[in-house]
Amino acid sequence: MNEQLGRFRVGDRVRVRNQVPDGNPRTPRYLRDLTGTVVLRHGIVENPLDHSEPYPPLYSVVFPLADGRHRHDEVLADLHEEWLTDAGPADVG
């Protein structure tokens, strides 16, 4: 595993944690507890103007919309690794 890129890979299903006490507060509340798929790994992000230490690895994650009206609607969000857990394989019905 390349620690600079993080523990998740493109195609991994991840769940957004409900809370991370010291986590990035920019994680949208409406995504918490939802499951999505990693579509891009950005790796560790350094931003010395905003943060003294590098941020945890960053991922672009796509989430299907839950309303069921439009099967191709989805939300794409960039989330730091501290907010993500492994969601395991998708349920096949």
Secondary structure per residue as TSV (DSSP state, phi and psi in degrees):
chain	resnum	aa	ss	phi	psi
A	1	M	-	360.0	138.0
A	2	N	-	-89.3	106.0
A	3	E	T	-63.6	-24.1
A	4	Q	T	-66.6	-32.3
A	5	L	T	-88.2	-23.0
A	6	G	-	105.7	179.3
A	7	R	S	-86.7	-20.5
A	8	F	-	-95.7	152.2
A	9	R	-	-117.3	161.7
A	10	V	T	-57.3	132.1
A	11	G	T	98.0	-16.2
A	12	D	-	-68.1	139.8
A	13	R	E	-89.0	129.5
A	14	V	E	-129.1	152.4
A	15	R	E	-113.8	139.8
A	16	V	E	-83.4	128.0
A	17	R	-	-63.2	153.7
A	18	N	S	-76.4	-35.2
A	19	Q	-	-146.5	146.5
A	20	V	-	-140.8	105.8
A	21	P	T	-48.5	-45.0
A	22	D	T	-108.4	19.6
A	23	G	S	-77.1	167.9
A	24	N	-	-61.4	118.5
A	25	P	T	-71.0	-5.4
A	26	R	T	-81.0	-1.0
A	27	T	S	-69.5	121.3
A	28	P	-	-61.9	134.9
A	29	R	G	-62.4	-33.8
A	30	Y	G	-68.9	-11.2
A	31	L	G	-96.9	-11.1
A	32	R	T	-65.5	135.0
A	33	D	T	75.2	5.2
A	34	L	-	-92.2	157.4
A	35	T	E	-109.9	135.2
A	36	G	E	-140.8	-174.3
A	37	T	E	-123.0	132.2
A	38	V	E	-68.8	127.3
A	39	V	E	-114.7	-13.8
A	40	L	E	-158.3	138.1
A	41	R	E	-108.1	119.0
A	42	H	E	-90.9	-23.1
A	43	G	E	83.3	-163.3
A	44	I	E	-73.2	134.4
A	45	V	E	-111.8	126.1
A	46	E	-	-104.9	133.9
A	47	N	-	-144.5	78.9
A	48	P	T	-63.4	-20.1
A	49	L	T	-74.4	-25.1
A	50	D	T	-111.7	-21.8
A	51	H	-	-152.9	132.6
A	52	S	S	-73.4	-27.5
A	53	E	S	-112.8	155.9
A	54	P	-	-61.9	145.4
A	55	Y	E	-72.3	157.9
A	56	P	E	-61.9	163.7
A	57	P	E	-50.8	144.6
A	58	L	E	-112.9	140.6
A	59	Y	E	-130.7	148.3
A	60	S	E	-95.9	126.1
A	61	V	E	-125.0	134.0
A	62	V	E	-103.9	136.6
A	63	F	E	-122.0	126.7
A	64	P	E	-69.2	144.2
A	65	L	-	-72.1	142.1
A	66	A	T	-88.5	-4.5
A	67	D	T	-75.6	-19.0
A	68	G	-	74.6	-0.2
A	69	R	S	-76.6	-34.7
A	70	H	S	-130.7	108.9
A	71	R	T	-66.9	-15.2
A	72	H	T	-105.0	4.2
A	73	D	-	-75.9	139.5
A	74	E	E	-155.8	166.0
A	75	V	E	-119.4	135.1
A	76	L	E	-111.1	128.2
A	77	A	E	-136.4	146.1
A	78	D	E	-96.5	122.1
A	79	L	E	-132.2	142.7
A	80	H	E	-81.3	151.0
A	81	E	G	-55.4	-33.3
A	82	E	G	-60.9	-20.2
A	83	W	G	-91.9	-5.9
A	84	L	E	-113.1	143.8
A	85	T	E	-128.2	160.4
A	86	D	E	-69.5	127.2
A	87	A	-	-96.0	-7.4
A	88	G	-	74.9	-177.0
A	89	P	S	-69.8	155.1
A	90	A	-	-69.1	147.1
A	91	D	-	-70.8	131.9
A	92	V	-	-108.7	119.8
A	93	G	-	-102.1	360.0
